């Protein structure tokens, strides 16, 4: 999907989200680009899922092209987001990129894991999903779960949250090494 198609997809989604089901179907039927129609239908389905986990965001990951993502990541290294300076990429998923960042300013400094919503995934549905994830993390208190430390918006409007940084092997890699399943 080209950047222009993605912009059209977001535009169409934001229009259709306000319409009834019948009006949506009629408007989508008039869309000449099948790729845009399919992407909008997936976004509408994700938006219709009330539960945070009903529609895995990984199902929508194809909307983000990896070459664009790599350029985006390069633009964040060394950049200041809130009180944090981005050091390096730690990982990425369907809707966000996680960086190691250093909190600087004030009376102390601290390394954190900074999760930032990907550019292009900032539709209404994805913003709600991101906020929901942040709220879920805020409510969790367990010694084996990284604590939510902070949250906010970048200067260019992307939401982020900062988590306790835990060094170690990623869980998915550990499970593969040990031949464990991930439920």
C-alpha positions in Angstrom: 0.0 0.0 0.0 1.5 3.3 -1.0 1.5 6.3 1.3 -1.2 8.0 -0.9 -3.4 4.9 -0.6 -2.9 4.9 3.2 -3.9 8.5 3.4 -7.0 7.7 1.3 -7.7 4.7 3.6 -7.6 6.8 6.7 -9.7 9.5 5.1 -12.4 7.0 4.0 -12.4 5.2 7.3 -13.0 8.5 9.2 -15.9 9.3 7.0 -17.4 5.8 7.1 -17.1 5.4 10.9 -19.8 8.1 11.3 -22.3 6.3 8.9 -24.8 3.5 9.4 -23.9 0.0 8.2 -26.0 0.3 5.0 -24.5 3.7 4.2 -21.0 2.3 4.7 -21.7 -0.6 2.4 -23.0 1.7 -0.3 -20.0 4.1 0.0 -17.5 1.2 0.0 -19.1 -0.3 -3.1 -18.4 2.9 -4.9 -14.6 2.8 -4.0 -12.6 2.0 -7.2 -9.5 0.8 -5.4 -10.0 -2.7 -4.0 -6.9 -2.5 -1.8 -8.3 0.6 -0.1 -11.7 -1.0 0.3 -10.3 -4.1 1.9 -8.1 -2.0 4.3 -11.1 0.2 5.3 -13.2 -2.9 5.9 -10.5 -4.3 8.2 -10.3 -1.0 10.1 -14.0 -0.9 10.5 -14.1 -4.4 11.8 -11.4 -3.6 14.3 -13.2 -0.5 15.4 -16.4 -2.5 15.9 -14.6 -4.8 18.3 -15.5 -3.4 21.8 -13.0 -5.7 23.5 -9.3 -4.8 23.3 -8.3 -8.3 22.3 -11.2 -9.2 19.9 -9.3 -8.2 16.8 -5.6 -8.7 17.0 -3.8 -5.7 15.7 -1.4 -8.0 14.0 -4.2 -8.6 11.5 -3.8 -5.0 10.4 0.0 -5.0 10.3 0.1 -5.3 6.5 -1.0 -1.7 6.3 2.4 -0.6 7.5 5.3 -1.2 5.0 8.6 -2.2 6.6 10.7 0.1 4.5 8.6 3.1 5.6 8.9 1.8 9.2 12.7 1.6 9.0 12.9 5.2 7.9 10.5 6.2 10.7 12.7 4.4 13.2 15.8 6.2 12.0 14.1 9.5 12.5 13.4 8.7 16.1 16.9 7.7 17.2 18.4 10.6 19.2 15.1 12.4 19.2 13.5 13.8 22.3 9.9 12.6 23.1 8.5 14.1 26.2 11.2 13.9 28.9 12.9 11.0 27.0 15.7 10.8 24.5 15.4 7.8 22.2 18.5 5.5 22.2 17.7 2.4 20.1 15.0 0.2 18.9 14.1 -2.7 21.1 11.2 -4.2 19.2 8.1 -3.6 17.1 4.7 -5.0 16.7 1.5 -4.4 14.7 0.7 -0.9 16.1 3.8 0.3 17.9 7.6 0.5 18.1 9.4 0.1 21.4 12.6 2.0 22.0 15.1 2.1 24.8 15.1 5.7 25.9 16.7 7.7 28.7 14.7 10.1 30.9 16.7 13.2 31.3 16.0 16.6 32.8 14.9 17.3 36.3 16.8 15.8 39.2 17.3 12.3 37.8 18.0 10.1 34.8 16.5 6.7 34.1 16.4 4.2 31.2 12.9 3.1 30.1 11.2 1.2 27.4 9.3 3.8 25.4 6.4 2.5 23.2 5.3 4.8 20.5 2.3 4.4 18.2 3.4 4.0 14.6 2.7 6.8 12.2 -0.1 5.7 9.9 -1.7 3.6 12.7 -3.1 6.7 14.4 -6.7 6.3 13.3 -9.5 6.6 15.8 -9.7 2.8 16.3 -5.9 2.4 16.8 -5.8 5.4 19.2 -8.5 3.8 21.3 -6.7 0.5 21.3 -3.4 2.2 22.3 -5.1 4.1 25.2 -6.8 0.9 26.3 -3.4 -0.9 26.4 -2.0 2.0 28.4 -4.9 1.9 30.9 -4.6 -1.9 31.2 -0.8 -1.5 32.0 -1.6 1.2 34.5 -3.9 -1.2 36.4 -1.4 -4.1 36.6 0.8 -4.4 39.6 2.9 -7.5 39.8 6.6 -8.1 40.3 6.9 -9.9 37.0 5.2 -7.3 34.9 6.9 -4.1 33.7 5.3 -1.1 35.4 3.9 1.8 33.5 5.9 4.9 34.4 4.6 7.7 32.2 2.7 8.6 29.1 1.9 11.4 26.8 2.1 12.7 23.2 5.1 13.4 21.0 5.5 16.9 19.5 4.0 15.6 16.3 1.0 14.0 17.9 1.9 10.4 18.4 0.9 8.9 21.7 3.6 7.1 23.8 4.0 5.5 27.1 7.1 4.7 29.2 7.5 1.3 30.9 10.1 0.0 33.3 13.0 -1.3 31.2 13.7 -5.0 31.8 16.9 -6.4 30.2 16.8 -9.9 29.0 15.8 -12.2 26.2 12.5 -11.5 24.5 9.8 -13.8 25.6 9.0 -15.1 22.1 12.7 -15.9 21.5 13.0 -17.7 24.8 9.9 -19.8 24.1 11.3 -20.8 20.7 14.6 -21.7 22.2 13.0 -23.8 24.9 10.3 -25.3 22.6 7.5 -23.7 24.6 4.2 -22.6 23.2 2.9 -19.1 23.5 -0.9 -19.2 24.2 
